[in-house]
Amino acid sequence: MLLVSTAATRASAASDAHPTSAAQQVWQTKISQLAKPARGCFKATYPDVEWHESACATPSMAPMTPRPAVPMNPRTGPRPMVVGNGDDISAKAPSGFIFNAIGSFDNVSGVTSVSSPPNGMGAPVANAYSLQLNTDFFVSTACNLSPDPNCRGWEQFIFANDGTSGLSFIQYWLIFYSAPCPGGWFTYGIHCYRNSPTGAVVPNQPITNLANLRVSGTANPGSDSVTTFVGLSAYTTPGGNYVNAAAGWKIAEFNVFGDGGGYSANFNPGASLTVRTRINYGGTAAPICVAQGFTGETNNLSFGSPPPPASPPGPAILVTENTTNSSTANCAFATAVGDTHEHTFSGLAYDFQASGDFVEARTGTGFEVEARKVSGAPNWPNASVNSCVATRTGSTSVVVALGPKLYVDGRLTTLTSGQLALPTGVVINRSGNTYTVVNGAGDSMKAAVNPNYIDLSVGLGTWPTTVRGLLGNPNNDVTKLEAADGTVFNVPLSFNDLYNVYGQSWRVPPTATLLAPCSGQIQTGNPSKPFFVNDLPPDLREQAQAVCVRAEIHQALLNNCTLDVAVLGEKAAQVYVGAIPPTLDGNPRQ
């Protein structure tokens, strides 16, 4: 009996020293939601579910304190093409309010350095950054004395590392308070902010330890707290509950940013992160993805592929960001590329070789994307390409045509590079011959202008959502397509239904098209027969396929790549490099 007991004790000790990821996640959830004493700072070490007093600091306005109360700015100005200042992926509760959220990193690769101005002041230093778990801007009773009906509460659960030490604390905001700030609050323009009474001291954390860091924020009626995890240790402090987040928190944003003052956390080239934002709201349904952020700080990373689906432990949203991409945040992603391969938001791939003006995507929020397709005749009469694309969001329309040419609300507009912010909140970015148009909700159109065709990508700022057009599926069912009149077709469609019924329903008449600024006559033709890779001359097919194989194109995309290279040239393969394969191939079997 003694031997058995001793063996069990050793096994338990080994399990405690090296817990599984699932066991660690369970402990983190329990300890982060465990009640804290009213004041002070505390530490816990796995597997104990008990807090012990630890070192505290007082975040204040005095510059010589361990952590001056520099503002972690709210977002302002146009959305950038990097992470932060509104451009982010956040998790929204499908119902009710969030009472706890945990931000962490599933994968960290190639990260060797980061720098930003410590405490938001001075020159950048190594390992100065912040991890921010932010609420949305919500209706708060703390705004009752504000004369501005747009006043909102905002709460940030923060781990700030200045390169020599770390602090876990909460920062509170009254956004658009538009009046002298209440006692105990500091002024930031028309906003007010203050810090939690105490901050828990955390040992300095170099950025190479990022994978072991997590931040948890809890908001209950009458209390709130922040907890920073460093491996198997947790550091926590209660807050002041100054904005009553428990009665309004619906969206959680988590990421790594500059250390305050609106600054950027600049990573080394090759850095890549997979960010997990997990919310607890009382339900088990996956979060709603929203392409929005709330902090004004940024980093120098950007988004590539859309976020992977929610996965346990959850409910959670995941997204990958790195230094090699240059895309805006998207919650769902669809493309119409090459000659012309449609890849819907739900993952259906099918070829659509008609010519004319067509609705690619239309949502119920006033966001629409159209494309003008022109025939490849005389060389390729049964193929078509995008020659001009357009988006309308609210009262603003933007057209991108071959040339390249840019039209804003019908007027030819010059944008050689960089960013153009419109009064309506729409932002246009140009990098080389690629234009990205983004509205305030995160909906986007990306047009990569090649010499003779345009590759179109469409992003949605909220997912799931209802989207119609050539890039939509009814009820987001990948096995079906829907005509404009509501007729639903099972995939694959017959040639006649695809072009003469379904496709015809999404044609845009000349009197209603967004593409009026485009040059040339609107074509209204259909191919005479399907055009697939096996319709290419064998020698040309083999040469084109070799180009795609050398580019390491995914097997599921090899036929599309081969067809495009044969028809459009070798550069057509680039759009498929790293592209996500479809969930379902909707073309008839050849």
C-alpha positions as CSV (number, residue, x, y, z in Angstrom):
1,M,0.0,0.0,0.0
2,L,2.9,2.4,0.8
3,L,4.5,1.6,-2.6
4,V,1.3,2.3,-4.4
5,S,0.8,5.6,-2.6
6,T,4.3,6.7,-3.2
7,A,4.0,5.9,-6.9
8,A,0.7,7.8,-7.2
9,T,2.3,10.8,-5.4
10,R,5.2,10.9,-7.8
11,A,2.9,10.7,-10.8
12,S,0.8,13.5,-9.4
13,A,3.9,15.6,-8.8
14,A,5.1,15.0,-12.4
15,S,1.7,15.9,-13.7
16,D,1.7,19.2,-11.7
17,A,5.2,20.1,-12.9
18,H,4.4,19.4,-16.6
19,P,0.6,19.7,-17.0
20,T,-1.1,19.1,-20.3
21,S,-2.2,22.1,-22.3
22,A,-5.9,21.3,-21.5
23,A,-5.1,21.0,-17.7
24,Q,-3.3,24.3,-17.8
25,Q,-6.2,26.0,-19.6
26,V,-8.7,24.7,-17.1
27,W,-6.6,26.0,-14.2
28,Q,-6.2,29.4,-15.9
29,T,-10.0,29.7,-16.3
30,K,-10.6,28.8,-12.6
31,I,-7.9,31.0,-11.1
32,S,-8.7,34.0,-13.3
33,Q,-12.4,33.9,-12.2
34,L,-11.6,33.2,-8.5
35,A,-12.6,36.0,-6.3
36,K,-9.8,38.4,-5.1
37,P,-9.6,40.4,-2.0
38,A,-10.8,44.0,-2.4
39,R,-7.4,45.5,-2.6
40,G,-3.8,44.4,-3.3
41,C,-1.9,42.2,-5.7
42,F,-1.7,38.5,-5.7
43,K,0.1,35.5,-7.2
44,A,-0.9,31.9,-7.7
45,T,1.2,28.9,-9.1
46,Y,-0.3,25.8,-10.8
47,P,-2.1,23.7,-9.6
48,D,-3.1,25.8,-6.5
49,V,-6.4,27.5,-6.8
50,E,-5.6,30.1,-4.1
51,W,-4.2,33.6,-4.2
52,H,-1.2,34.7,-2.2
53,E,-0.1,38.4,-1.7
54,S,2.6,39.6,-4.1
55,A,4.3,42.9,-5.0
56,C,2.2,45.9,-6.1
57,A,2.8,49.1,-7.9
58,T,0.6,52.2,-8.2
59,P,0.0,53.3,-11.8
60,S,-0.1,57.1,-11.5
61,M,0.7,60.3,-13.4
62,A,4.0,60.8,-11.6
63,P,6.8,60.1,-14.1
64,M,9.1,58.4,-11.6
65,T,6.7,55.7,-10.4
66,P,7.1,52.1,-11.6
67,R,4.4,52.7,-14.2
68,P,3.3,56.2,-15.1
69,A,-0.4,56.4,-16.2
70,V,0.3,57.0,-19.9
71,P,-2.8,56.5,-22.1
72,M,-3.2,53.4,-24.1
73,N,-4.9,55.4,-26.8
74,P,-8.3,54.7,-28.3
75,R,-8.4,54.2,-32.1
76,T,-8.3,57.3,-34.2
77,G,-8.0,58.3,-37.8
78,P,-8.0,56.0,-40.8
79,R,-7.6,52.2,-40.5
80,P,-4.0,51.2,-41.3
81,M,-2.8,48.1,-43.3
82,V,-1.1,46.8,-40.1
83,V,-2.5,45.4,-36.9
84,G,-4.1,47.9,-34.5
85,N,-5.7,51.3,-34.6
86,G,-9.0,49.7,-35.5
87,D,-7.6,47.0,-37.8
88,D,-7.9,43.8,-35.9
89,I,-10.0,40.6,-35.5
90,S,-12.2,40.5,-32.4
91,A,-14.6,38.0,-30.8
92,K,-18.2,39.1,-30.2
93,A,-20.6,37.3,-27.9
94,P,-23.6,35.8,-29.8
95,S,-25.8,36.7,-26.9
96,G,-25.6,38.4,-23.5
97,F,-22.5,40.0,-22.1
98,I,-18.9,38.8,-21.8
99,F,-17.8,38.3,-18.1
100,N,-14.4,36.9,-18.8
101,A,-12.0,36.7,-21.7
102,I,-8.5,35.3,-22.1
103,G,-6.0,36.2,-24.8
104,S,-3.1,33.9,-25.7
105,F,-0.9,32.8,-28.6
106,D,-1.3,29.4,-30.1
107,N,1.8,29.7,-32.3
108,V,4.8,32.0,-32.1
109,S,7.5,31.5,-34.8
110,G,10.4,33.5,-35.9
111,V,10.0,36.1,-33.1
112,T,13.4,37.3,-31.9
113,S,12.9,40.9,-31.1
114,V,10.4,43.7,-30.6
115,S,10.7,47.4,-29.6
116,S,8.6,50.4,-28.8
117,P,8.9,53.6,-26.7
118,P,8.7,52.4,-23.0
119,N,5.7,53.7,-21.2
120,G,4.8,55.5,-24.5
121,M,7.7,58.0,-24.1
122,G,11.1,58.5,-25.6
123,A,13.0,56.3,-28.0
124,P,12.1,52.7,-28.7
125,V,13.9,50.1,-26.5
126,A,14.1,46.3,-26.8
127,N,11.3,44.2,-25.2
128,A,9.0,47.2,-24.6
129,Y,5.4,46.2,-25.6
130,S,1.9,45.7,-24.2
131,L,-0.5,42.9,-24.3
132,Q,-4.0,44.4,-24.4
133,L,-7.3,42.6,-23.8
134,N,-9.8,45.3,-24.7
135,T,-13.6,45.6,-24.5
136,D,-15.6,47.4,-27.1
137,F,-17.0,50.9,-26.6
138,F,-20.2,50.3,-24.7
139,V,-23.1,52.2,-23.1
140,S,-22.0,52.9,-19.5
141,T,-23.6,54.5,-16.4
142,A,-20.3,56.3,-15.9
143,C,-21.4,58.5,-18.9
144,N,-24.5,59.7,-17.1
145,L,-23.0,63.2,-16.4
146,S,-21.7,63.6,-19.9
147,P,-23.5,66.0,-22.2
148,D,-22.5,63.9,-25.2
149,P,-25.0,61.1,-26.1
150,N,-22.2,59.3,-27.9
151,C,-20.2,58.9,-24.6
152,R,-19.2,55.2,-24.1
153,G,-17.2,53.3,-21.5
154,W,-14.1,51.3,-22.5
155,E,-11.9,49.0,-20.4
156,Q,-8.5,47.7,-21.1
157,F,-6.9,44.7,-19.3
158,I,-3.2,45.2,-19.8
159,F,0.2,43.6,-19.3
160,A,2.8,46.3,-20.0
161,N,6.5,45.4,-20.3
162,D,8.9,48.4,-20.5
163,G,12.0,46.3,-21.2
164,T,13.1,46.0,-17.6
165,S,9.9,45.2,-15.7
166,G,6.3,44.3,-16.2
167,L,3.0,45.4,-14.7
168,S,-0.6,44.0,-14.9
169,F,-3.3,46.6,-14.5
170,I,-6.5,48.0,-15.9
171,Q,-7.1,51.2,-17.8
172,Y,-10.6,52.8,-17.9
173,W,-11.9,55.3,-20.5
174,L,-14.9,57.5,-21.0
175,I,-14.9,57.9,-24.8
176,F,-16.4,61.2,-26.0
177,Y,-17.1,62.5,-22.5
178,S,-16.9,66.0,-24.0
179,A,-16.8,67.8,-20.7
180,P,-14.4,68.4,-17.8
181,C,-13.4,64.9,-16.5
182,P,-14.8,63.7,-13.2
183,G,-12.5,63.7,-10.1
184,G,-9.8,61.1,-10.3
185,W,-9.9,61.0,-14.1
186,F,-7.4,62.5,-16.5
187,T,-8.1,64.4,-19.7
188,Y,-7.2,63.1,-23.2
189,G,-8.7,65.4,-25.7
190,I,-12.5,64.9,-25.4
191,H,-11.9,61.6,-23.6
192,C,-11.2,60.8,-20.0
193,Y,-9.1,57.9,-18.6
194,R,-7.7,56.5,-15.3
195,N,-5.9,53.4,-14.1
196,S,-6.8,50.7,-11.6
197,P,-5.8,51.6,-8.0
198,T,-3.0,49.0,-8.1
199,G,-1.0,47.0,-10.6
200,A,0.5,43.6,-10.0
201,V,4.3,43.6,-10.5
202,V,5.4,40.9,-13.1
203,P,9.0,40.0,-13.8
204,N,10.4,41.4,-17.1
205,Q,9.3,39.3,-20.0
206,P,11.4,39.3,-23.2
207,I,9.4,38.9,-26.3
208,T,10.9,35.5,-26.9
209,N,8.7,34.3,-24.0
210,L,5.5,35.5,-25.8
211,A,4.1,32.0,-26.3
212,N,4.0,31.5,-22.5
213,L,2.1,34.8,-21.8
214,R,-1.7,35.2,-21.4
215,V,-3.9,38.0,-20.2
216,S,-7.4,37.4,-18.6
217,G,-9.9,40.1,-17.9
218,T,-13.0,39.5,-15.7
219,A,-15.9,41.9,-15.2
220,N,-18.7,41.0,-12.8
221,P,-21.4,43.1,-11.3
222,G,-19.6,45.3,-8.7
223,S,-16.1,44.1,-9.4
224,D,-13.5,43.5,-12.1
225,S,-9.9,42.2,-12.3
226,V,-7.0,41.5,-14.6
227,T,-4.7,38.5,-14.5
228,T,-1.4,38.0,-16.4
229,F,-0.1,34.4,-16.8
230,V,3.6,33.7,-17.2
231,G,3.7,29.9,-17.8
232,L,2.4,28.3,-14.6
233,S,2.3,31.5,-12.6
234,A,-0.5,34.0,-12.4
235,Y,-0.3,37.6,-11.3
236,T,-3.5,39.5,-10.5
237,T,-5.0,42.7,-9.1
238,P,-8.6,43.8,-8.7
239,G,-9.7,46.9,-10.5
240,G,-11.9,49.9,-9.6
241,N,-14.9,48.8,-11.7
242,Y,-15.2,52.5,-12.9
243,V,-17.2,51.9,-16.0
244,N,-19.3,48.8,-15.1
245,A,-18.2,46.6,-18.0
246,A,-20.3,43.7,-16.8
247,A,-23.4,45.5,-18.1
248,G,-22.1,46.3,-21.5
249,W,-19.1,44.2,-22.7
250,K,-19.9,42.4,-25.9
251,I,-16.7,42.3,-28.0
252,A,-13.2,41.3,-26.9
253,E,-10.0,42.4,-28.7
254,F,-6.6,40.9,-27.9
255,N,-3.2,41.4,-29.4
256,V,0.4,42.6,-28.8
257,F,0.9,46.4,-29.3
258,G,3.3,49.2,-28.6
259,D,3.7,50.2,-24.9
260,G,1.2,53.0,-24.9
261,G,1.0,56.5,-26.5
262,G,-0.4,55.2,-29.8
263,Y,3.0,53.7,-30.7
264,S,3.8,50.5,-32.6
265,A,5.4,47.3,-31.4
266,N,8.0,46.6,-34.2
267,F,8.9,43.0,-34.6
268,N,11.8,41.5,-36.5
269,P,11.3,40.4,-40.1
270,G,10.0,36.9,-40.3
271,A,7.9,37.1,-37.1
272,S,4.6,35.3,-37.1
273,L,1.9,34.9,-34.4
274,T,-1.4,33.0,-34.1
275,V,-3.6,35.0,-31.7
276,R,-6.4,33.3,-29.7
277,T,-9.2,35.4,-28.2
278,R,-11.4,33.3,-25.9
279,I,-14.6,34.6,-24.4
280,N,-16.9,33.4,-21.6
281,Y,-20.4,34.8,-21.9
282,G,-22.5,31.9,-20.5
283,G,-23.0,30.1,-23.8
284,T,-21.1,27.5,-25.9
285,A,-21.8,28.8,-29.5
286,A,-18.8,30.1,-31.4
287,P,-18.2,33.8,-31.2
288,I,-19.2,36.2,-34.0
289,C,-16.0,37.4,-35.8
290,V,-15.8,41.1,-36.2
291,A,-12.9,42.8,-38.1
292,Q,-12.6,45.7,-35.7
293,G,-10.3,46.8,-33.0
294,F,-10.5,49.6,-30.3
295,T,-7.0,50.5,-29.2
296,G,-4.9,53.1,-31.0
297,E,-1.7,51.2,-30.5
298,T,-0.4,49.1,-33.4
299,N,2.3,46.6,-34.4
300,N,4.1,46.1,-37.7
301,L,2.4,42.8,-38.5
302,S,-0.4,42.3,-41.0
303,F,-3.1,39.8,-41.9
304,G,-3.0,37.2,-44.6
305,S,-5.5,34.4,-44.8
306,P,-8.8,34.8,-43.0
307,P,-8.9,33.5,-39.4
308,P,-9.3,29.7,-39.0
309,P,-12.6,28.5,-37.6
310,A,-13.3,28.7,-33.9
311,S,-11.8,25.7,-32.0
312,P,-11.5,24.5,-28.4
313,P,-10.8,25.6,-25.8
314,G,-13.4,28.1,-26.5
315,P,-15.5,29.8,-27.6
316,A,-12.6,31.5,-29.3
317,I,-11.5,33.3,-32.5
318,L,-8.0,32.6,-33.9
319,V,-6.1,34.7,-36.5
320,T,-2.6,34.6,-37.9
321,E,-0.5,37.7,-38.4
322,N,3.0,38.1,-39.7
323,T,5.5,40.5,-41.4
324,T,5.1,39.0,-44.9
325,N,1.5,39.8,-45.5
326,S,-0.1,43.2,-46.3
327,S,-3.9,42.6,-46.1
328,T,-6.5,44.3,-44.0
329,A,-8.4,42.2,-41.3
330,N,-11.1,40.0,-42.7
331,C,-13.5,37.7,-41.0
332,A,-14.5,36.0,-44.2
333,F,-12.8,35.9,-47.6
334,A,-13.8,35.2,-51.2
335,T,-12.1,35.6,-54.5
336,A,-12.8,35.9,-58.3
337,V,-9.4,35.4,-59.9
338,G,-7.8,34.4,-63.2
339,D,-10.2,33.4,-65.9
340,T,-12.5,33.5,-63.8
341,H,-12.4,31.2,-60.8
342,E,-14.9,32.0,-58.1
343,H,-14.1,30.9,-54.6
344,T,-17.1,31.8,-52.3
345,F,-17.0,32.8,-48.6
346,S,-18.2,29.4,-47.6
347,G,-15.4,27.7,-49.6
348,L,-17.1,26.6,-52.8
349,A,-14.9,26.8,-56.0
350,Y,-16.5,27.0,-59.4
351,D,-15.6,28.5,-62.8
352,F,-17.7,31.3,-64.2
353,Q,-16.7,32.3,-67.8
354,A,-19.6,34.6,-68.8
355,S,-19.0,38.2,-69.9
356,G,-20.8,41.3,-68.6
357,D,-21.4,43.2,-65.3
358,F,-22.2,40.9,-62.3
359,V,-22.9,41.2,-58.6
360,E,-20.0,39.4,-56.9
361,A,-21.2,40.1,-53.3
362,R,-24.0,42.0,-51.6
363,T,-24.8,42.2,-47.9
364,G,-27.8,43.6,-46.0
365,T,-25.6,46.4,-44.6
366,G,-25.2,48.3,-47.9
367,F,-21.9,46.8,-49.0
368,E,-21.7,45.6,-52.6
369,V,-19.0,44.5,-55.0
370,E,-19.4,44.2,-58.8
371,A,-17.1,43.0,-61.5
372,R,-17.0,43.5,-65.3
373,K,-16.0,40.3,-67.1
374,V,-14.7,40.4,-70.7
375,S,-14.3,37.5,-73.1
376,G,-10.9,36.0,-73.9
377,A,-11.9,35.9,-77.6
378,P,-10.5,35.3,-80.1
379,N,-7.8,33.2,-78.5
380,W,-9.9,31.9,-75.7
381,P,-13.6,32.5,-76.5
382,N,-14.9,30.3,-73.7
383,A,-13.0,32.1,-71.0
384,S,-13.4,35.5,-69.4
385,V,-11.4,37.8,-67.0
386,N,-12.2,40.7,-64.7
387,S,-11.4,44.0,-66.5
388,C,-12.9,46.4,-63.9
389,V,-14.2,46.0,-60.4
390,A,-16.2,48.3,-58.1
391,T,-17.6,48.5,-54.5
392,R,-20.3,50.6,-52.9
393,T,-20.5,51.1,-49.2
394,G,-23.1,53.6,-48.0
395,S,-22.9,56.6,-50.3
396,T,-19.4,56.0,-51.5
397,S,-18.5,54.1,-54.7
398,V,-15.0,53.1,-55.7
399,V,-14.0,51.7,-59.1
400,V,-10.7,50.1,-60.1
401,A,-10.0,49.6,-63.8
402,L,-7.2,48.3,-66.0
403,G,-4.5,50.9,-66.4
404,P,-4.6,51.0,-63.5
405,K,-7.2,53.7,-63.0
406,L,-9.1,54.7,-59.8
407,Y,-12.5,56.4,-59.7
408,V,-14.0,57.7,-56.5
409,D,-17.7,58.6,-56.7
410,G,-17.4,58.7,-60.5
411,R,-14.3,61.0,-60.5
412,L,-10.9,59.9,-61.8
413,T,-8.6,60.1,-58.8
414,T,-4.9,60.0,-58.5
415,L,-3.3,57.8,-55.8
416,T,0.2,56.8,-56.7
417,S,0.9,55.0,-53.3
418,G,-0.1,55.1,-49.7
419,Q,-3.5,55.9,-48.3
420,L,-6.5,58.0,-49.1
421,A,-9.1,58.5,-46.3
422,L,-12.5,59.7,-47.4
423,P,-14.9,61.7,-45.2
424,T,-17.4,58.8,-45.2
425,G,-14.9,56.7,-43.3
426,V,-13.9,54.6,-46.3
427,V,-10.1,54.2,-46.7
428,I,-8.3,53.4,-50.0
429,N,-4.8,51.9,-49.9
430,R,-2.5,51.5,-52.8
431,S,0.7,49.3,-52.8
432,G,2.1,48.9,-56.3
433,N,-0.8,48.0,-58.5
434,T,-2.9,46.6,-55.7
435,Y,-5.8,48.7,-54.3
436,T,-7.6,47.8,-51.1
437,V,-10.8,49.6,-50.2
438,V,-12.1,49.2,-46.6
439,N,-15.1,50.7,-44.9
440,G,-15.6,51.4,-41.2
441,A,-17.2,48.0,-40.5
442,G,-14.1,46.2,-42.0
443,D,-15.8,45.1,-45.3
444,S,-13.2,45.3,-48.0
445,M,-12.4,45.0,-51.7
446,K,-8.9,44.2,-52.9
447,A,-8.1,44.6,-56.6
448,A,-4.7,43.4,-57.9
449,V,-4.4,45.0,-61.3
450,N,-2.4,43.0,-63.9
451,P,-1.7,44.2,-67.4
452,N,-4.8,42.5,-68.9
453,Y,-6.9,41.3,-66.0
454,I,-7.8,42.0,-62.4
455,D,-7.7,39.5,-59.5
456,L,-10.5,40.4,-57.1
457,S,-10.7,39.6,-53.4
458,V,-13.6,40.5,-51.1
459,G,-13.5,40.5,-47.3
460,L,-16.3,40.8,-44.8
461,G,-16.0,42.6,-41.5
462,T,-18.5,40.3,-39.7
463,W,-18.9,36.5,-40.0
464,P,-21.2,34.7,-40.1
465,T,-23.4,37.0,-42.1
466,T,-25.7,36.7,-45.1
467,V,-24.0,37.5,-48.5
468,R,-25.6,37.1,-51.9
469,G,-24.2,37.2,-55.5
470,L,-21.7,35.0,-57.3
471,L,-19.5,34.7,-54.1
472,G,-22.4,33.8,-51.8
473,N,-24.0,30.6,-50.7
474,P,-27.6,30.4,-49.3
475,N,-27.4,30.0,-45.5
476,N,-23.6,29.7,-46.1
477,D,-24.2,26.1,-47.4
478,V,-21.2,25.2,-49.5
479,T,-23.3,22.7,-51.5
480,K,-25.7,25.2,-52.9
481,L,-25.9,28.4,-55.0
482,E,-28.8,30.8,-55.1
483,A,-30.1,33.0,-57.9
484,A,-31.2,36.6,-57.4
485,D,-34.9,35.5,-57.3
486,G,-34.2,33.1,-54.5
487,T,-34.1,29.9,-56.6
488,V,-31.6,27.5,-55.0
489,F,-29.5,25.1,-57.0
490,N,-27.6,22.0,-55.9
491,V,-23.9,22.0,-56.8
492,P,-22.7,21.3,-59.5
493,L,-25.1,23.2,-61.7
494,S,-25.8,22.2,-65.3
495,F,-24.2,24.3,-67.9
496,N,-27.6,25.8,-68.8
497,D,-28.5,26.6,-65.2
498,L,-25.1,28.0,-64.4
499,Y,-25.2,30.6,-67.2
500,N,-28.7,31.1,-68.5
501,V,-30.5,31.0,-65.1
502,Y,-28.2,31.5,-62.1
503,G,-25.6,33.6,-63.9
504,Q,-28.2,35.6,-65.8
505,S,-29.9,36.5,-62.5
506,W,-26.8,38.2,-61.2
507,R,-26.2,40.4,-64.3
508,V,-26.4,44.1,-63.6
509,P,-28.3,46.2,-66.1
510,P,-26.4,49.2,-67.6
511,T,-28.8,51.6,-65.8
512,A,-27.9,50.2,-62.4
513,T,-24.2,49.2,-62.7
514,L,-21.5,50.6,-60.4
515,L,-19.1,50.1,-63.3
516,A,-20.1,53.0,-65.5
517,P,-16.7,54.7,-65.3
518,C,-15.1,51.6,-66.9
519,S,-14.1,52.0,-70.5
520,G,-15.5,49.9,-73.3
521,Q,-18.9,48.4,-74.1
522,I,-20.6,46.0,-71.7
523,Q,-20.5,42.5,-73.1
524,T,-23.4,40.2,-72.4
525,G,-22.1,36.8,-73.7
526,N,-21.8,33.3,-72.3
527,P,-19.3,30.6,-73.3
528,S,-20.5,28.1,-75.8
529,K,-19.2,25.2,-73.7
530,P,-17.3,24.5,-70.5
531,F,-13.6,25.4,-70.5
532,F,-11.4,23.3,-68.2
533,V,-7.7,22.4,-68.0
534,N,-8.2,19.3,-70.2
535,D,-9.4,21.5,-73.0
536,L,-5.9,23.0,-73.4
537,P,-3.5,21.6,-76.0
538,P,-1.5,18.9,-74.3
539,D,1.9,20.6,-74.8
540,L,0.6,23.9,-73.4
541,R,-1.1,22.2,-70.5
542,E,2.1,20.4,-69.5
543,Q,4.2,23.6,-69.7
544,A,1.7,25.5,-67.6
545,Q,1.4,22.8,-65.0
546,A,5.1,22.7,-64.6
547,V,5.1,26.4,-63.7
548,C,2.5,25.7,-61.0
549,V,4.3,22.7,-59.6
550,R,7.5,24.7,-59.3
551,A,5.5,27.3,-57.4
552,E,4.4,24.6,-55.0
553,I,0.7,25.3,-55.6
554,H,-1.7,23.1,-53.5
555,Q,-2.9,20.1,-55.4
556,A,-6.5,21.2,-55.1
557,L,-5.7,24.4,-56.9
558,L,-3.4,22.9,-59.5
559,N,-5.9,22.8,-62.3
560,N,-7.0,26.4,-61.9
561,C,-3.4,27.5,-61.7
562,T,-2.6,25.5,-64.8
563,L,-5.5,27.0,-66.8
564,D,-4.6,30.5,-65.8
565,V,-0.9,30.2,-66.6
566,A,-1.8,28.8,-70.0
567,V,-4.2,31.6,-70.8
568,L,-2.7,34.6,-68.9
569,G,1.0,33.9,-68.5
570,E,3.4,32.6,-65.8
571,K,2.7,35.5,-63.4
572,A,-0.9,34.2,-63.0
573,A,0.5,31.5,-60.7
574,Q,1.4,34.0,-58.0
575,V,-2.2,34.4,-56.8
576,Y,-2.3,30.7,-55.8
577,V,0.9,30.7,-53.7
578,G,-0.2,30.0,-50.2
579,A,-3.9,30.2,-51.1
580,I,-6.5,28.3,-49.1
581,P,-7.8,25.2,-51.0
582,P,-11.6,25.1,-51.5
583,T,-13.9,23.1,-49.2
584,L,-15.8,21.8,-52.3
585,D,-15.1,21.8,-56.0
586,G,-18.3,22.9,-57.6
587,N,-17.4,22.3,-61.3
588,P,-18.9,19.3,-63.1
589,R,-16.6,16.4,-63.3
590,Q,-14.5,16.4,-66.5
